[in-house]
């Protein structure tokens, strides 16, 4: 069977954490807080992107069987359409 060294390393780290915390959720939570604190300067927190709200007709007709398209990027023609407003 094929083995990936990176996957094995991640699994070993997971087993080490499980042994340290002894299947105690509170100990696991405290471990995560310690790790976050130790790498705090490396963590990135980005501002959320502004939401787009339509002031024009609904796009629900674009989905299959009447369902709206979810998670699809807006076509460039719509992003420049004056019917769309960016909320800040």
Protein Blocks (a to p, Z undefined) as FASTA:
>chain_A
ZZdfklmmmmmmmmmmmmmnnopaklmmmmmmmmmmmmmmmpccdddddddddfbdcfkl
mpgehiacehiacdfklmmpmkbccdZZ
